Amino acid sequence: MMGRSPTFLPVDRRYAPNHMWAMPVEGGFRFGLSAYAVKLLGELRHLAWSVETPARVARAQRIGYVEGSKATSDLYAPVAGRIERFNPDVPADPTLLNTHPYDAGWLLTMPGGDATLLMSPEAYQKHLEAVWPLAQRLLKGQAGDRPA
């Protein structure tokens, strides 16, 4: 639950703490934003990448940003590795992130990659429950009292 709204998590994926899903594909993973992230940001309107493919990235390295009706957020690499490909359809039509976050709205692919930090759907659900109080404060504009 996200407040009173249910958030659905496909169980055929793993999840990163930065609210990206990871689906195994041949030789690596396809990543996208979870429906939880999309709901937090509001109607997504713009996405831009700050790295070009192929790009070797560290886990949590800034790779771009997304603008929504509620917030703008940097996007960070969910795992360390090489970004092989960005989905060209999403920058052209960011509404795919709103309407199809788990399929046509995928963001990037990475061969191999360190998947040890990815969580099961059950572990991600517990993570969401743990971070929900902070998310509520951020949504209400009270981010100043978050821990450093």
N, CA, C and O atoms as a GROMACS GRO file, in nm:
protein
  592
    1MET      N    1   0.084  -0.119   0.000
    1MET     CA    2   0.000   0.000   0.000
    1MET      C    3   0.088   0.124   0.000
    1MET      O    4   0.193   0.129   0.065
    2MET      N    5   0.044   0.223  -0.072
    2MET     CA    6   0.107   0.354  -0.072
    2MET      C    7   0.001   0.448  -0.020
    2MET      O    8  -0.079   0.502  -0.097
    3GLY      N    9   0.001   0.467   0.110
    3GLY     CA   10  -0.111   0.538   0.170
    3GLY      C   11  -0.233   0.449   0.158
    3GLY      O   12  -0.235   0.338   0.212
    4ARG      N   13  -0.334   0.498   0.089
    4ARG     CA   14  -0.454   0.419   0.066
    4ARG      C   15  -0.455   0.352  -0.070
    4ARG      O   16  -0.549   0.280  -0.104
    5SER      N   17  -0.351   0.376  -0.150
    5SER     CA   18  -0.345   0.321  -0.285
    5SER      C   19  -0.260   0.195  -0.289
    5SER      O   20  -0.146   0.196  -0.242
    6PRO      N   21  -0.313   0.088  -0.344
    6PRO     CA   22  -0.229  -0.032  -0.356
    6PRO      C   23  -0.125  -0.014  -0.465
    6PRO      O   24  -0.151   0.049  -0.568
    7THR      N   25  -0.008  -0.068  -0.442
    7THR     CA   26   0.098  -0.069  -0.542
    7THR      C   27   0.125  -0.214  -0.577
    7THR      O   28   0.154  -0.295  -0.489
    8PHE      N   29   0.115  -0.247  -0.703
    8PHE     CA   30   0.131  -0.384  -0.747
    8PHE      C   31   0.274  -0.408  -0.790
    8PHE      O   32   0.335  -0.325  -0.858
    9LEU      N   33   0.328  -0.522  -0.750
    9LEU     CA   34   0.465  -0.559  -0.782
    9LEU      C   35   0.465  -0.691  -0.858
    9LEU      O   36   0.422  -0.793  -0.805
   10PRO      N   37   0.512  -0.690  -0.981
   10PRO     CA   38   0.527  -0.818  -1.050
   10PRO      C   39   0.624  -0.906  -0.973
   10PRO      O   40   0.728  -0.859  -0.926
   11VAL      N   41   0.592  -1.033  -0.959
   11VAL     CA   42   0.674  -1.123  -0.881
   11VAL      C   43   0.781  -1.194  -0.966
   11VAL      O   44   0.858  -1.274  -0.914
   12ASP      N   45   0.786  -1.164  -1.096
   12ASP     CA   46   0.886  -1.225  -1.183
   12ASP      C   47   1.012  -1.140  -1.194
   12ASP      O   48   1.094  -1.163  -1.283
   13ARG      N   49   1.027  -1.042  -1.106
   13ARG     CA   50   1.140  -0.949  -1.111
   13ARG      C   51   1.205  -0.938  -0.975
   13ARG      O   52   1.156  -0.989  -0.875
   14ARG      N   53   1.319  -0.869  -0.975
   14ARG     CA   54   1.387  -0.832  -0.852
   14ARG      C   55   1.381  -0.679  -0.848
   14ARG      O   56   1.345  -0.615  -0.946
   15TYR      N   57   1.414  -0.622  -0.734
   15TYR     CA   58   1.398  -0.478  -0.715
   15TYR      C   59   1.522  -0.418  -0.650
   15TYR      O   60   1.586  -0.480  -0.565
   16ALA      N   61   1.554  -0.296  -0.690
   16ALA     CA   62   1.666  -0.221  -0.633
   16ALA      C   63   1.612  -0.123  -0.530
   16ALA      O   64   1.497  -0.080  -0.540
   17PRO      N   65   1.694  -0.086  -0.432
   17PRO     CA   66   1.649   0.011  -0.331
   17PRO      C   67   1.608   0.147  -0.391
   17PRO      O   68   1.532   0.221  -0.329
   18ASN      N   69   1.659   0.179  -0.511
   18ASN     CA   70   1.624   0.306  -0.574
   18ASN      C   71   1.494   0.298  -0.654
   18ASN      O   72   1.469   0.383  -0.740
   19HIS      N   73   1.413   0.197  -0.627
   19HIS     CA   74   1.280   0.180  -0.685
   19HIS      C   75   1.282   0.148  -0.834
   19HIS      O   76   1.193   0.188  -0.909
   20MET      N   77   1.384   0.075  -0.874
   20MET     CA   78   1.387   0.020  -1.009
   20MET      C   79   1.365  -0.130  -1.000
   20MET      O   80   1.411  -0.195  -0.907
   21TRP      N   81   1.293  -0.183  -1.099
   21TRP     CA   82   1.277  -0.328  -1.109
   21TRP      C   83   1.384  -0.381  -1.204
   21TRP      O   84   1.438  -0.308  -1.287
   22ALA      N   85   1.413  -0.509  -1.189
   22ALA     CA   86   1.512  -0.576  -1.274
   22ALA      C   87   1.451  -0.708  -1.320
   22ALA      O   88   1.413  -0.792  -1.239
   23MET      N   89   1.443  -0.724  -1.450
   23MET     CA   90   1.392  -0.848  -1.507
   23MET      C   91   1.506  -0.918  -1.580
   23MET      O   92   1.570  -0.857  -1.666
   24PRO      N   93   1.532  -1.044  -1.547
   24PRO     CA   94   1.638  -1.115  -1.620
   24PRO      C   95   1.603  -1.124  -1.768
   24PRO      O   96   1.492  -1.161  -1.807
   25VAL      N   97   1.700  -1.089  -1.850
   25VAL     CA   98   1.691  -1.107  -1.995
   25VAL      C   99   1.819  -1.179  -2.037
   25VAL      O  100   1.911  -1.192  -1.957
   26GLU      N  101   1.824  -1.223  -2.157
   26GLU     CA  102   1.939  -1.300  -2.203
   26GLU      C  103   2.071  -1.230  -2.171
   26GLU      O  104   2.101  -1.124  -2.227
   27GLY      N  105   2.147  -1.288  -2.082
   27GLY     CA  106   2.280  -1.236  -2.051
   27GLY      C  107   2.284  -1.119  -1.955
   27GLY      O  108   2.391  -1.062  -1.935
   28GLY      N  109   2.173  -1.081  -1.894
   28GLY     CA  110   2.176  -0.967  -1.803
   28GLY      C  111   2.039  -0.931  -1.750
   28GLY      O  112   1.957  -1.017  -1.722
   29PHE      N  113   2.016  -0.800  -1.738
   29PHE     CA  114   1.890  -0.749  -1.682
   29PHE      C  115   1.836  -0.633  -1.763
   29PHE      O  116   1.912  -0.557  -1.823
   30ARG      N  117   1.705  -0.621  -1.764
   30ARG     CA  118   1.634  -0.503  -1.814
   30ARG      C  119   1.580  -0.433  -1.689
   30ARG      O  120   1.524  -0.498  -1.601
   31PHE      N  121   1.597  -0.302  -1.682
   31PHE     CA  122   1.555  -0.224  -1.566
   31PHE      C  123   1.449  -0.122  -1.604
   31PHE      O  124   1.445  -0.073  -1.717
   32GLY      N  125   1.364  -0.091  -1.508
   32GLY     CA  126   1.264   0.014  -1.525
   32GLY      C  127   1.224   0.068  -1.389
   32GLY      O  128   1.268   0.017  -1.286
   33LEU      N  129   1.143   0.172  -1.388
   33LEU     CA  130   1.094   0.231  -1.264
   33LEU      C  131   0.974   0.153  -1.212
   33LEU      O  132   0.886   0.114  -1.290
   34SER      N  133   0.971   0.130  -1.083
   34SER     CA  134   0.855   0.062  -1.024
   34SER      C  135   0.734   0.155  -1.025
   34SER      O  136   0.748   0.277  -1.032
   35ALA      N  137   0.616   0.096  -1.018
   35ALA     CA  138   0.493   0.176  -1.012
   35ALA      C  139   0.495   0.265  -0.888
   35ALA      O  140   0.438   0.374  -0.890
   36TYR      N  141   0.560   0.221  -0.781
   36TYR     CA  142   0.573   0.302  -0.659
   36TYR      C  143   0.647   0.431  -0.692
   36TYR      O  144   0.602   0.539  -0.653
   37ALA      N  145   0.760   0.422  -0.762
   37ALA     CA  146   0.836   0.541  -0.798
   37ALA      C  147   0.753   0.634  -0.886
   37ALA      O  148   0.754   0.755  -0.866
   38VAL      N  149   0.682   0.576  -0.981
   38VAL     CA  150   0.599   0.658  -1.070
   38VAL      C  151   0.492   0.732  -0.991
   38VAL      O  152   0.467   0.850  -1.016
   39LYS      N  153   0.428   0.663  -0.895
   39LYS     CA  154   0.325   0.729  -0.814
   39LYS      C  155   0.384   0.841  -0.731
   39LYS      O  156   0.321   0.946  -0.715
   40LEU      N  157   0.505   0.821  -0.677
   40LEU     CA  158   0.568   0.925  -0.597
   40LEU      C  159   0.597   1.050  -0.680
   40LEU      O  160   0.578   1.162  -0.633
   41LEU      N  161   0.642   1.031  -0.803
   41LEU     CA  162   0.680   1.143  -0.888
   41LEU      C  163   0.562   1.210  -0.957
   41LEU      O  164   0.572   1.325  -1.000
   42GLY      N  165   0.451   1.142  -0.967
   42GLY     CA  166   0.335   1.196  -1.037
   42GLY      C  167   0.346   1.167  -1.186
   42GLY      O  168   0.434   1.093  -1.229
   43GLU      N  169   0.257   1.225  -1.262
   43GLU     CA  170   0.255   1.206  -1.407
   43GLU      C  171   0.391   1.242  -1.465
   43GLU      O  172   0.432   1.358  -1.460
   44LEU      N  173   0.461   1.144  -1.521
   44LEU     CA  174   0.596   1.167  -1.573
   44LEU      C  175   0.588   1.231  -1.711
   44LEU      O  176   0.514   1.187  -1.798
   45ARG      N  177   0.669   1.337  -1.726
   45ARG     CA  178   0.660   1.420  -1.847
   45ARG      C  179   0.789   1.429  -1.926
   45ARG      O  180   0.787   1.462  -2.045
   46HIS      N  181   0.902   1.402  -1.862
   46HIS     CA  182   1.031   1.421  -1.931
   46HIS      C  183   1.134   1.327  -1.869
   46HIS      O  184   1.136   1.305  -1.748
   47LEU      N  185   1.220   1.273  -1.954
   47LEU     CA  186   1.331   1.190  -1.910
   47LEU      C  187   1.451   1.224  -1.995
   47LEU      O  188   1.440   1.237  -2.117
   48ALA      N  189   1.566   1.240  -1.931
   48ALA     CA  190   1.690   1.267  -2.004
   48ALA      C  191   1.803   1.187  -1.942
   48ALA      O  192   1.809   1.170  -1.820
   49TRP      N  193   1.892   1.138  -2.026
   49TRP     CA  194   2.009   1.061  -1.980
   49TRP      C  195   2.131   1.151  -1.975
   49TRP      O  196   2.145   1.240  -2.059
   50SER      N  197   2.219   1.129  -1.879
   50SER     CA  198   2.342   1.207  -1.868
   50SER      C  199   2.464   1.124  -1.906
   50SER      O  200   2.577   1.174  -1.899
   51VAL      N  201   2.445   0.999  -1.945
   51VAL     CA  202   2.553   0.914  -1.996
   51VAL      C  203   2.510   0.858  -2.131
   51VAL      O  204   2.391   0.850  -2.161
   52GLU      N  205   2.609   0.821  -2.211
   52GLU     CA  206   2.580   0.761  -2.341
   52GLU      C  207   2.621   0.615  -2.340
   52GLU      O  208   2.716   0.576  -2.272
   53THR      N  209   2.548   0.534  -2.415
   53THR     CA  210   2.580   0.392  -2.420
   53THR      C  211   2.688   0.365  -2.524
   53THR      O  212   2.697   0.437  -2.623
   54PRO      N  213   2.769   0.263  -2.502
   54PRO     CA  214   2.778   0.186  -2.379
   54PRO      C  215   2.849   0.267  -2.271
   54PRO      O  216   2.946   0.338  -2.298
   55ALA      N  217   2.801   0.255  -2.150
   55ALA     CA  218   2.858   0.332  -2.039
   55ALA      C  219   2.884   0.240  -1.920
   55ALA      O  220   2.794   0.170  -1.874
   56ARG      N  221   3.006   0.241  -1.871
   56ARG     CA  222   3.038   0.166  -1.750
   56ARG      C  223   3.003   0.258  -1.633
   56ARG      O  224   3.047   0.373  -1.627
   57VAL      N  225   2.922   0.205  -1.540
   57VAL     CA  226   2.874   0.286  -1.428
   57VAL      C  227   2.895   0.215  -1.296
   57VAL      O  228   2.899   0.092  -1.288
   58ALA      N  229   2.908   0.294  -1.193
   58ALA     CA  230   2.914   0.243  -1.056
   58ALA      C  231   2.772   0.239  -1.002
   58ALA      O  232   2.686   0.315  -1.046
   59ARG      N  233   2.748   0.150  -0.906
   59ARG     CA  234   2.617   0.148  -0.841
   59ARG      C  235   2.592   0.285  -0.780
   59ARG      O  236   2.681   0.343  -0.718
   60ALA      N  237   2.473   0.337  -0.798
   60ALA     CA  238   2.427   0.466  -0.746
   60ALA      C  239   2.488   0.586  -0.819
   60ALA      O  240   2.476   0.698  -0.771
   61GLN      N  241   2.554   0.564  -0.931
   61GLN     CA  242   2.605   0.675  -1.012
   61GLN      C  243   2.487   0.742  -1.083
   61GLN      O  244   2.398   0.674  -1.134
   62ARG      N  245   2.487   0.875  -1.086
   62ARG     CA  246   2.380   0.948  -1.155
   62ARG      C  247   2.390   0.919  -1.304
   62ARG      O  248   2.496   0.932  -1.365
   63ILE      N  249   2.275   0.879  -1.363
   63ILE     CA  250   2.273   0.846  -1.506
   63ILE      C  251   2.171   0.929  -1.584
   63ILE      O  252   2.166   0.920  -1.707
   64GLY      N  253   2.091   1.010  -1.515
   64GLY     CA  254   1.991   1.092  -1.583
   64GLY      C  255   1.893   1.148  -1.482
   64GLY      O  256   1.918   1.148  -1.362
   65TYR      N  257   1.780   1.197  -1.534
   65TYR     CA  258   1.676   1.248  -1.445
   65TYR      C  259   1.540   1.233  -1.513
   65TYR      O  260   1.529   1.217  -1.634
   66VAL      N  261   1.438   1.240  -1.428
   66VAL     CA  262   1.301   1.230  -1.475
   66VAL      C  263   1.221   1.341  -1.407
   66VAL      O  264   1.240   1.369  -1.289
   67GLU      N  265   1.131   1.403  -1.483
   67GLU     CA  266   1.044   1.508  -1.430
   67GLU      C  267   0.901   1.457  -1.426
   67GLU      O  268   0.850   1.403  -1.524
   68GLY      N  269   0.837   1.475  -1.311
   68GLY     CA  270   0.697   1.440  -1.295
   68GLY      C  271   0.616   1.559  -1.249
   68GLY      O  272   0.672   1.665  -1.222
   69SER      N  273   0.486   1.542  -1.239
   69SER     CA  274   0.398   1.652  -1.196
   69SER      C  275   0.418   1.687  -1.049
   69SER      O  276   0.388   1.800  -1.009
   70LYS      N  277   0.468   1.593  -0.969
   70LYS     CA  278   0.490   1.618  -0.826
   70LYS      C  279   0.635   1.647  -0.792
   70LYS      O  280   0.663   1.719  -0.696
   71ALA      N  281   0.729   1.593  -0.871
   71ALA     CA  282   0.870   1.606  -0.836
   71ALA      C  283   0.958   1.576  -0.956
   71ALA      O  284   0.916   1.512  -1.053
   72THR      N  285   1.082   1.624  -0.947
   72THR     CA  286   1.188   1.588  -1.040
   72THR      C  287   1.288   1.506  -0.961
   72THR      O  288   1.320   1.540  -0.846
   73SER      N  289   1.338   1.399  -1.021
   73SER     CA  290   1.430   1.312  -0.949
   73SER      C  291   1.545   1.270  -1.039
   73SER      O  292   1.526   1.241  -1.157
   74ASP      N  293   1.664   1.268  -0.982
   74ASP     CA  294   1.777   1.209  -1.053
   74ASP      C  295   1.754   1.059  -1.062
   74ASP      O  296   1.688   1.000  -0.977
   75LEU      N  297   1.810   0.999  -1.164
   75LEU     CA  298   1.807   0.854  -1.181
   75LEU      C  299   1.949   0.803  -1.159
   75LEU      O  300   2.045   0.861  -1.207
   76TYR      N  301   1.959   0.694  -1.084
   76TYR     CA  302   2.088   0.638  -1.049
   76TYR      C  303   2.098   0.494  -1.096
   76TYR      O  304   1.998   0.423  -1.103
   77ALA      N  305   2.219   0.453  -1.130
   77ALA     CA  306   2.241   0.315  -1.173
   77ALA      C  307   2.201   0.220  -1.061
   77ALA      O  308   2.249   0.235  -0.948
   78PRO      N  309   2.115   0.124  -1.089
   78PRO     CA  310   2.068   0.032  -0.984
   78PRO      C  311   2.175  -0.068  -0.941
   78PRO      O  312   2.171  -0.118  -0.828
   79VAL      N  313   2.268  -0.099  -1.029
   79VAL     CA  314   2.380  -0.189  -0.999
   79VAL      C  315   2.502  -0.138  -1.074
   79VAL      O  316   2.492  -0.055  -1.164
   80ALA      N  317   2.619  -0.189  -1.036
   80ALA     CA  318   2.741  -0.157  -1.109
   80ALA      C  319   2.746  -0.244  -1.235
   80ALA      O  320   2.701  -0.358  -1.234
   81GLY      N  321   2.802  -0.189  -1.340
   81GLY     CA  322   2.815  -0.266  -1.463
   81GLY      C  323   2.820  -0.174  -1.584
   81GLY      O  324   2.859  -0.058  -1.574
   82ARG      N  325   2.780  -0.227  -1.698
   82ARG     CA  326   2.781  -0.150  -1.822
   82ARG      C  327   2.638  -0.136  -1.874
   82ARG      O  328   2.568  -0.235  -1.894
   83ILE      N  329   2.596  -0.013  -1.894
   83ILE     CA  330   2.465   0.011  -1.957
   83ILE      C  331   2.485  -0.013  -2.106
   83ILE      O  332   2.561   0.057  -2.173
   84GLU      N  333   2.416  -0.112  -2.154
   84GLU     CA  334   2.430  -0.151  -2.294
   84GLU      C  335   2.335  -0.071  -2.385
   84GLU      O  336   2.371  -0.033  -2.496
   85ARG      N  337   2.214  -0.047  -2.333
   85ARG     CA  338   2.113   0.015  -2.419
   85ARG      C  339   2.010   0.088  -2.335
   85ARG      O  340   1.969   0.039  -2.230
   86PHE      N  341   1.968   0.204  -2.382
   86PHE     CA  342   1.852   0.275  -2.326
   86PHE      C  343   1.733   0.249  -2.417
   86PHE      O  344   1.749   0.232  -2.538
   87ASN      N  345   1.615   0.246  -2.360
   87ASN     CA  346   1.493   0.231  -2.439
   87ASN      C  347   1.469   0.364  -2.512
   87ASN      O  348   1.438   0.464  -2.446
   88PRO      N  349   1.483   0.369  -2.644
   88PRO     CA  350   1.467   0.496  -2.716
   88PRO      C  351   1.324   0.548  -2.716
   88PRO      O  352   1.301   0.666  -2.743
   89ASP      N  353   1.228   0.462  -2.686
   89ASP     CA  354   1.088   0.504  -2.689
   89ASP      C  355   1.049   0.593  -2.570
   89ASP      O  356   0.959   0.676  -2.582
   90VAL      N  357   1.118   0.577  -2.457
   90VAL     CA  358   1.077   0.649  -2.336
   90VAL      C  359   1.108   0.799  -2.343
   90VAL      O  360   1.018   0.878  -2.312
   91PRO      N  361   1.228   0.843  -2.381
   91PRO     CA  362   1.248   0.988  -2.392
   91PRO      C  363   1.155   1.052  -2.496
   91PRO      O  364   1.113   1.166  -2.481
   92ALA      N  365   1.124   0.976  -2.601
   92ALA     CA  366   1.033   1.026  -2.704
   92ALA      C  367   0.889   1.034  -2.653
   92ALA      O  368   0.813   1.121  -2.696
   93ASP      N  369   0.851   0.944  -2.562
   93ASP     CA  370   0.715   0.940  -2.508
   93ASP      C  371   0.721   0.898  -2.360
   93ASP      O  372   0.694   0.783  -2.327
   94PRO      N  373   0.755   0.993  -2.269
   94PRO     CA  374   0.768   0.960  -2.127
   94PRO      C  375   0.640   0.908  -2.063
   94PRO      O  376   0.645   0.850  -1.954
   95THR      N  377   0.525   0.927  -2.127
   95THR     CA  378   0.401   0.876  -2.069
   95THR      C  379   0.401   0.723  -2.063
   95THR      O  380   0.321   0.664  -1.990
   96LEU      N  381   0.491   0.657  -2.138
   96LEU     CA  382   0.504   0.511  -2.127
   96LEU      C  383   0.538   0.470  -1.984
   96LEU      O  384   0.500   0.362  -1.940
   97LEU      N  385   0.611   0.556  -1.913
   97LEU     CA  386   0.645   0.528  -1.773
   97LEU      C  387   0.520   0.526  -1.686
   97LEU      O  388   0.514   0.451  -1.589
   98ASN      N  389   0.422   0.608  -1.719
   98ASN     CA  390   0.298   0.614  -1.643
   98ASN      C  391   0.205   0.498  -1.676
   98ASN      O  392   0.142   0.439  -1.588
   99THR      N  393   0.196   0.467  -1.804
   99THR     CA  394   0.096   0.370  -1.848
   99THR      C  395   0.148   0.226  -1.856
   99THR      O  396   0.069   0.132  -1.841
  100HIS      N  397   0.277   0.208  -1.879
  100HIS     CA  398   0.334   0.073  -1.896
  100HIS      C  399   0.470   0.061  -1.826
  100HIS      O  400   0.569   0.028  -1.891
  101PRO      N  401   0.475   0.087  -1.694
  101PRO     CA  402   0.606   0.088  -1.628
  101PRO      C  403   0.676  -0.048  -1.628
  101PRO      O  404   0.799  -0.053  -1.616
  102TYR      N  405   0.602  -0.158  -1.640
  102TYR     CA  406   0.663  -0.290  -1.632
  102TYR      C  407   0.683  -0.358  -1.766
  102TYR      O  408   0.725  -0.474  -1.770
  103ASP      N  409   0.654  -0.290  -1.875
  103ASP     CA  410   0.682  -0.350  -2.005
  103ASP      C  411   0.734  -0.246  -2.102
  103ASP      O  412   0.855  -0.224  -2.107
  104ALA      N  413   0.650  -0.179  -2.180
  104ALA     CA  414   0.697  -0.084  -2.282
  104ALA      C  415   0.774   0.033  -2.222
  104ALA      O  416   0.850   0.099  -2.293
  105GLY      N  417   0.755   0.062  -2.093
  105GLY     CA  418   0.824   0.173  -2.028
  105GLY      C  419   0.956   0.136  -1.962
  105GLY      O  420   1.003   0.208  -1.875
  106TRP      N  421   1.016   0.024  -2.003
  106TRP     CA  422   1.147  -0.012  -1.947
  106TRP      C  423   1.249   0.096  -1.980
  106TRP      O  424   1.232   0.170  -2.077
  107LEU      N  425   1.355   0.104  -1.900
  107LEU     CA  426   1.452   0.212  -1.915
  107LEU      C  427   1.583   0.170  -1.981
  107LEU      O  428   1.628   0.235  -2.076
  108LEU      N  429   1.645   0.063  -1.932
  108LEU     CA  430   1.780   0.030  -1.978
  108LEU      C  431   1.809  -0.118  -1.963
  108LEU      O  432   1.742  -0.189  -1.888
  109THR      N  433   1.912  -0.164  -2.035
  109THR     CA  434   1.959  -0.301  -2.021
  109THR      C  435   2.106  -0.299  -1.983
  109THR      O  436   2.184  -0.214  -2.026
  110MET      N  437   2.141  -0.398  -1.899
  110MET     CA  438   2.280  -0.415  -1.856
  110MET      C  439   2.315  -0.563  -1.863
  110MET      O  440   2.248  -0.645  -1.802
  111PRO      N  441   2.422  -0.598  -1.939
  111PRO     CA  442   2.464  -0.738  -1.938
  111PRO      C  443   2.532  -0.768  -1.805
  111PRO      O  444   2.598  -0.682  -1.746
  112GLY      N  445   2.516  -0.889  -1.758
  112GLY     CA  446   2.578  -0.926  -1.631
  112GLY      C  447   2.531  -0.835  -1.520
  112GLY      O  448   2.412  -0.834  -1.486
  113GLY      N  449   2.621  -0.760  -1.465
  113GLY     CA  450   2.586  -0.666  -1.358
  113GLY      C  451   2.585  -0.737  -1.223
  113GLY      O  452   2.560  -0.857  -1.216
  114ASP      N  453   2.610  -0.664  -1.119
  114ASP     CA  454   2.612  -0.716  -0.983
  114ASP      C  455   2.470  -0.717  -0.929
  114ASP      O  456   2.418  -0.613  -0.887
  115ALA      N  457   2.408  -0.832  -0.930
  115ALA     CA  458   2.269  -0.844  -0.887
  115ALA      C  459   2.255  -0.872  -0.738
  115ALA      O  460   2.143  -0.894  -0.691
  116THR      N  461   2.364  -0.872  -0.663
  116THR     CA  462   2.357  -0.908  -0.521
  116THR      C  463   2.276  -0.809  -0.439
  116THR      O  464   2.226  -0.845  -0.332
  117LEU      N  465   2.263  -0.686  -0.485
  117LEU     CA  466   2.186  -0.586  -0.411
  117LEU      C  467   2.039  -0.581  -0.449
  117LEU      O  468   1.962  -0.502  -0.394
  118LEU      N  469   1.999  -0.665  -0.542
  118LEU     CA  470   1.860  -0.668  -0.583
  118LEU      C  471   1.778  -0.750  -0.484
  118LEU      O  472   1.824  -0.853  -0.434
  119MET      N  473   1.656  -0.703  -0.459
  119MET     CA  474   1.569  -0.766  -0.359
  119MET      C  475   1.459  -0.848  -0.425
  119MET      O  476   1.419  -0.821  -0.538
  120SER      N  477   1.413  -0.947  -0.354
  120SER     CA  478   1.294  -1.022  -0.395
  120SER      C  479   1.174  -0.929  -0.383
  120SER      O  480   1.182  -0.826  -0.316
  121PRO      N  481   1.061  -0.962  -0.447
  121PRO     CA  482   0.942  -0.878  -0.430
  121PRO      C  483   0.902  -0.863  -0.283
  121PRO      O  484   0.859  -0.756  -0.241
  122GLU      N  485   0.917  -0.969  -0.206
  122GLU     CA  486   0.881  -0.964  -0.063
  122GLU      C  487   0.974  -0.870   0.014
  122GLU      O  488   0.928  -0.792   0.098
  123ALA      N  489   1.103  -0.877  -0.015
  123ALA     CA  490   1.198  -0.788   0.051
  123ALA      C  491   1.176  -0.643   0.009
  123ALA      O  492   1.187  -0.551   0.090
  124TYR      N  493   1.144  -0.622  -0.119
  124TYR     CA  494   1.116  -0.486  -0.166
  124TYR      C  495   0.990  -0.431  -0.100
  124TYR      O  496   0.986  -0.313  -0.065
  125GLN      N  497   0.890  -0.513  -0.081
  125GLN     CA  498   0.769  -0.469  -0.013
  125GLN      C  499   0.803  -0.423   0.129
  125GLN      O  500   0.752  -0.321   0.175
  126LYS      N  501   0.888  -0.497   0.199
  126LYS     CA  502   0.930  -0.456   0.334
  126LYS      C  503   1.009  -0.327   0.328
  126LYS      O  504   0.995  -0.241   0.416
  127HIS      N  505   1.092  -0.312   0.225
  127HIS     CA  506   1.167  -0.187   0.206
  127HIS      C  507   1.071  -0.070   0.187
  127HIS      O  508   1.090   0.037   0.245
  128LEU      N  509   0.967  -0.090   0.106
  128LEU     CA  510   0.869   0.017   0.082
  128LEU      C  511   0.799   0.056   0.212
  128LEU      O  512   0.778   0.174   0.239
  129GLU      N  513   0.763  -0.043   0.292
  129GLU     CA  514   0.699  -0.014   0.421
  129GLU      C  515   0.792   0.066   0.511
  129GLU      O  516   0.748   0.155   0.583
  130ALA      N  517   0.921   0.035   0.507
  130ALA     CA  518   1.018   0.105   0.592
  130ALA      C  519   1.041   0.249   0.546
  130ALA      O  520   1.062   0.337   0.630
  131VAL      N  521   1.039   0.275   0.415
  131VAL     CA  522   1.067   0.410   0.366
  131VAL      C  523   0.941   0.495   0.348
  131VAL      O  524   0.952   0.614   0.317
  132TRP      N  525   0.822   0.437   0.366
  132TRP     CA  526   0.698   0.512   0.346
  132TRP      C  527   0.689   0.636   0.435
  132TRP      O  528   0.644   0.739   0.385
  133PRO      N  529   0.729   0.634   0.563
  133PRO     CA  530   0.722   0.758   0.641
  133PRO      C  531   0.805   0.872   0.580
  133PRO      O  532   0.761   0.987   0.580
  134LEU      N  533   0.923   0.842   0.529
  134LEU     CA  534   1.004   0.944   0.463
  134LEU      C  535   0.935   0.992   0.336
  134LEU      O  536   0.932   1.112   0.308
  135ALA      N  537   0.881   0.900   0.258
  135ALA     CA  538   0.812   0.937   0.135
  135ALA      C  539   0.695   1.030   0.165
  135ALA      O  540   0.672   1.126   0.091
  136GLN      N  541   0.621   1.004   0.272
  136GLN     CA  542   0.510   1.092   0.309
  136GLN      C  543   0.560   1.231   0.342
  136GLN      O  544   0.499   1.330   0.299
  137ARG      N  545   0.669   1.242   0.416
  137ARG     CA  546   0.724   1.374   0.450
  137ARG      C  547   0.769   1.447   0.324
  137ARG      O  548   0.747   1.567   0.310
  138LEU      N  549   0.833   1.373   0.232
  138LEU     CA  550   0.877   1.435   0.107
  138LEU      C  551   0.758   1.485   0.026
  138LEU      O  552   0.763   1.594  -0.031
  139LEU      N  553   0.653   1.404   0.022
  139LEU     CA  554   0.533   1.444  -0.053
  139LEU      C  555   0.467   1.567   0.008
  139LEU      O  556   0.407   1.648  -0.063
  140LYS      N  557   0.478   1.580   0.138
  140LYS     CA  558   0.419   1.695   0.207
  140LYS      C  559   0.514   1.814   0.215
  140LYS      O  560   0.481   1.915   0.277
  141GLY      N  561   0.633   1.802   0.153
  141GLY     CA  562   0.728   1.912   0.154
  141GLY      C  563   0.803   1.929   0.285
  141GLY      O  564   0.850   2.039   0.315
  142GLN      N  565   0.814   1.822   0.363
  142GLN     CA  566   0.882   1.830   0.492
  142GLN      C  567   1.013   1.753   0.488
  142GLN      O  568   1.050   1.688   0.586
  143ALA      N  569   1.083   1.761   0.378
  143ALA     CA  570   1.205   1.682   0.362
  143ALA      C  571   1.318   1.732   0.450
  143ALA      O  572   1.415   1.659   0.471
  144GLY      N  573   1.309   1.852   0.503
  144GLY     CA  574   1.416   1.909   0.583
  144GLY      C  575   1.447   1.832   0.709
  144GLY      O  576   1.555   1.846   0.765
  145ASP      N  577   1.353   1.749   0.756
  145ASP     CA  578   1.377   1.676   0.879
  145ASP      C  579   1.422   1.533   0.855
  145ASP      O  580   1.418   1.451   0.947
  146ARG      N  581   1.463   1.502   0.733
  146ARG     CA  582   1.511   1.366   0.707
  146ARG      C  583   1.653   1.349   0.759
  146ARG      O  584   1.729   1.446   0.763
  147PRO      N  585   1.687   1.227   0.797
  147PRO     CA  586   1.822   1.202   0.846
  147PRO      C  587   1.926   1.222   0.738
  147PRO      O  588   1.900   1.202   0.620
  148ALA      N  589   2.045   1.261   0.780
  148ALA     CA  590   2.154   1.284   0.684
  148ALA      C  591   2.214   1.156   0.637
  148ALA      O  592   2.307   1.157   0.556
   0.00000   0.00000   0.00000
